[in-house]
């Protein structure tokens, strides 16, 4: 592991998704980089490696790489989530590492 003074964050992608009971009620994923999540509207359940948390307006989470995660929405109210996929240390292959959209996440990668 590199020492903290060598931090050189690299952002792969970022975006926004809107979810509700009718649109994208459930998403599963396991990312190979860190994920920064910020909720600006509504609420949902976020399950990370079996631990459930309520996501609501103002919630900010960072999910480490290779953790299984799911987001559940049970309300007709829109839940607006901004996300950022990043690594703490830029590597030689960072700019070419493949990033694929999660299941049902139609806005990622645009």
C-alpha positions in Angstrom: 0.0 0.0 0.0 1.2 3.5 -0.8 1.7 6.1 1.9 -1.0 8.7 2.3 1.2 11.5 1.1 1.2 9.8 -2.3 -2.6 10.3 -2.7 -3.4 11.1 -6.3 -7.2 10.6 -6.8 -8.3 9.7 -10.2 -12.0 10.0 -11.3 -13.2 7.4 -13.8 -16.7 8.7 -14.3 -19.5 10.5 -12.6 -23.2 11.1 -13.2 -26.7 11.2 -11.8 -29.5 8.7 -11.7 -33.1 9.1 -10.7 -35.0 6.1 -9.2 -38.4 5.3 -7.9 -40.8 2.3 -7.6 -41.7 2.4 -11.3 -38.3 3.4 -12.7 -35.2 1.5 -11.6 -36.5 0.1 -8.3 -33.5 -2.2 -7.8 -29.9 -2.2 -8.8 -27.1 -4.7 -7.9 -23.4 -4.0 -8.6 -19.9 -4.7 -7.5 -17.4 -2.1 -8.6 -13.7 -2.4 -9.0 -13.1 1.1 -7.7 -14.3 3.4 -4.9 -17.8 4.8 -5.3 -18.8 8.2 -3.8 -22.7 8.5 -3.5 -24.6 11.7 -2.6 -28.4 11.8 -2.4 -30.0 15.2 -3.2 -33.7 14.2 -3.2 -35.9 11.4 -1.9 -34.9 8.2 -0.1 -33.9 4.6 -0.7 -32.3 1.6 1.0 -28.6 1.0 0.3 -27.3 -2.5 1.1 -23.5 -2.9 1.2 -22.2 -6.4 1.8 -25.3 -7.3 3.8 -25.5 -4.1 5.9 -28.5 -1.9 5.1 -28.7 1.9 5.5 -31.3 4.4 4.6 -30.2 6.9 1.9 -32.0 10.2 2.2 -31.4 13.8 1.1 -28.0 14.9 2.3 -26.6 11.3 2.7 -23.0 10.9 1.5 -21.3 7.5 1.4 -18.1 6.1 0.1 -18.2 2.4 -0.9 -14.8 0.6 -1.1 -14.0 -1.5 -4.2 -15.3 -5.1 -4.5 -18.2 -4.7 -2.1 -21.5 -6.1 -3.2 -24.1 -3.3 -3.2 -27.8 -2.9 -4.0 -30.1 0.1 -4.0 -33.9 -0.5 -3.4 -36.6 2.0 -3.8 -40.2 1.4 -2.7 -41.7 4.8 -3.1 -43.2 6.6 -6.1 -41.2 9.7 -5.0 -38.1 10.2 -7.1 -34.7 9.5 -5.4 -31.9 11.5 -7.1 -28.4 10.1 -6.6 -25.1 11.6 -7.8 -22.2 9.2 -8.0 -18.5 9.4 -8.7 -16.3 6.4 -9.5 -12.7 6.9 -8.4 -9.4 5.4 -7.2 -7.2 7.0 -4.5 -4.0 6.5 -6.4 -3.7 7.0 -10.1 -2.0 4.1 -11.8 -0.5 3.7 -15.2 -3.6 1.8 -16.4 -6.1 4.1 -14.7 -7.0 5.9 -17.9 -7.7 2.7 -19.8 -9.4 0.6 -17.2 -12.8 -0.6 -18.5 -15.8 0.7 -16.7 -19.2 -0.9 -17.5 -22.6 0.4 -16.4 -24.3 -1.4 -13.5 -27.4 -3.5 -14.1 -30.3 -1.2 -15.0 -28.3 2.0 -14.6 -29.1 3.7 -17.9 -27.4 7.1 -17.1 -23.9 5.8 -16.2 -21.3 6.3 -18.9 -23.1 9.2 -20.7 
